[in-house]
């Protein structure tokens, strides 16, 4: 699984959990409603931006919701720091 695949897996899971369209999730985490769609279609992302996005997803992950098992939790985010409610 590529880094893009991992990011999209987390973004789609988050989208389902919080019942928001992917464009709304994209706007929330990238300040661009089309960014995740662009990544789905082959757009690139810097390593730093990928790491920031994964950290932001982890920090905003709804409590009690399962993080995708095929994607590692960001090592710089303690598990107990998950949000109590979606941002």
PyMOL commands that set and color helices and strands:
alter all, ss='L'
color gray80, all
select helices_A, chain A and resi 3-18+22-30+35-40+47-59+79-81
alter helices_A, ss='H'
color red, helices_A
deselect
rebuild
show_as cartoon
